[in-house]
Amino acid sequence: MTEKRFAGRGAIVTGGALGIGGATARRLAADGASVLIVDVVADAAEVNAERIRAAGGTAVAMTGDVSQEPVVKSMVERAVTEFGRLDIMVQNAYGGGSDRAGSAVEVKPESWHAGMDLLVTALYLGAKYGVPAMEESGSAPGSDPGPWTGAGLRHGSPPKMNVGRIVNISSVHGILQAPRSLIYEAGKAAVIGLTRQMAVDFGPLGITVNAIAPGHIVTERGEAMWGEVGNEAGFRLFELHYPVRRTGVPDDIAAGIAFLCSDEASFITGVTLPIDGGMSVQLQENIVMDTKDYILENPGLRTHFDQDRGTARR
Ligand SMILES: NC(=O)c1ccc[n+]([C@@H]2O[C@H](COP(=O)([O-])OP(=O)(O)OC[C@H]3O[C@@H](n4cnc5c(N)ncnc54)[C@H](O)[C@@H]3O)[C@@H](O)[C@H]2O)c1
């Protein structure tokens, strides 16, 4: 049997209990990584860790709010203590309340700060503590590239490779703006800038830093919300504006994250990869016209936008 691609590697997934983070923790573990799930919801984090262990993987759950510096510091220490090393960090956690919606005129300063603490500061802190731990861990197990034959030789020694992988979760909302969503949109755009900066700073250490911009991903929570406020016709309308004619599932994002964490991706850094079924490359005027026909044919449709019209959404 061939060795799994992340065998022997230590990983952290923030917000790894549910949704995209939940699927990512399972995916990395299925590929051989030992995974520390860090989440504010203790029971769901433990359930996901147990699910991974039941499938033969290695996972540990830790409860904590990653917008808090002591939590981030201790999650890195915990990963190193549990697994002996840190190779992969997926910065995914987010959960926003209704106070996060609004324009610059509407949002309260305390909501702005709380939003930025989780959307942006948490990712800065993750790198602050995670990067030295990755450096200390050295090249990931099984990633020895062999004798160096590339152009890096002109610097006198082979470049460092596969020392670490950071994947930050942005959103299509970091690329395109929804109305009255200042905090989320500005925060997710900042994730893209922060990722590029970290790629430049940590590339020489052999650590790549990339972002993913998911489109609409139907998570456990999303599914429940759709069940409450949407209907079939509404869901199909939503899918209609995706060129691939479906919205995403957490495994779509987990697959992209796993690729960016792999040795094959060692020359990819600083990019923001949209995983959105083509939604963000589509010219809007055509879809508006196509959508008009669908709405006229389905006057009873309901979507999650009917629940909180005009407020912040993902
Ligand atoms: N689902 C989508 O359509 C979508 C689209 C684009 C981007 N995203 C982004 O993907 C990421 C995951 O979203 P999701 O839809 O899977 O959400 P989710 O609510 O299903 O899962 C988020 C997880 O993060 C945890 N969490 C929340 N606040 C936390 C904190 N302060 N510290 C630690 N853990 C915390 C939650 O308990 C939960 O387990 C987020 O960054 C989100 O902005 C989601």
The ligand as an ORCA input file, in Angstrom:
! r2SCAN-3c Opt
* xyz 0 1
  N     -20.532     28.307      3.608
  C     -20.299     29.209      2.676
  O     -21.104     29.400      1.758
  C     -19.026     30.019      2.693
  C     -18.724     30.761      1.554
  C     -17.553     31.513      1.516
  C     -16.703     31.500      2.610
  N     -17.026     30.784      3.719
  C     -16.074     30.823      4.834
  O     -15.711     29.491      5.156
  C     -15.407     29.404      6.539
  C     -16.247     28.307      7.165
  O     -17.604     28.622      6.985
  P     -18.760     27.543      7.105
  O     -19.833     27.935      6.172
  O     -18.209     26.195      7.064
  O     -19.295     27.912      8.568
  P     -19.925     26.979      9.707
  O     -20.689     27.901     10.571
  O     -20.599     25.793      9.124
  O     -18.612     26.486     10.461
  C     -17.769     27.418     11.072
  C     -17.097     26.750     12.255
  O     -16.275     27.732     12.908
  C     -16.536     27.688     14.296
  N     -16.240     28.989     14.891
  C     -16.976     30.120     14.807
  N     -16.383     31.111     15.480
  C     -15.237     30.601     15.998
  C     -14.189     31.141     16.794
  N     -14.222     32.422     17.193
  N     -13.159     30.335     17.156
  C     -13.143     29.029     16.773
  N     -14.116     28.469     16.027
  C     -15.152     29.241     15.639
  C     -17.994     27.286     14.385
  O     -18.348     26.778     15.660
  C     -18.105     26.245     13.273
  O     -17.760     24.949     13.715
  C     -15.645     30.796      7.115
  O     -14.440     31.509      7.144
  C     -16.598     31.414      6.125
  O     -16.539     32.807      6.144
  C     -18.164     30.041      3.791
*
